[in-house]
């Protein structure tokens, strides 16, 4: 994953209408970019997530694995990806901290996805709310936030190469920053760097 860009978004307001307006703004910005496609905005309301995520006992989980699908010490989450919108629940799952394999499902999601094309993964953009506690652990997650990554995945002789998809994702995230919502950015290939938004 040499060409991976990771990013974090947040809004100061806790109001759902403000979150909705922020995602609508970022969606309109994405529509002006040369993405192959940009999905409609998906909104998943409280109570709906539980129908698509279930816990399984830890003995059914490889304790050495991590990431969505391996969700914690006491239990794991398994996603039921049957609806076309279920990607939003999976992409919104958040790690409790950088050193933990405990992931937390969202309680509410407002999001969309954009396809850069080529070998690139999708860019998922949105805001989500999370429970204050999950599986007996304090999540530390408050307000509306989002954390994700996109691997533009084109290597030149095993080394990162700056390609159109990578440029497109980085330039879009620069516009997200200019809108005031970007709180974290990391380009593992080191082609781009940017500071977070200032509110």
BELTA-V546590 format. One line per field, one symbol per residue. burial: # if it has 16 or more other C-alpha atoms within 10 Angstrom, else .. Layout:
burial=???
//
This chain:
burial=.##########....#..##.###.##..#..###..#..####....#..##....#..#....#.#.####.#####.....############....#################..############...#...#.#.############.....###..##.###.###.##.###########..#...##..
//
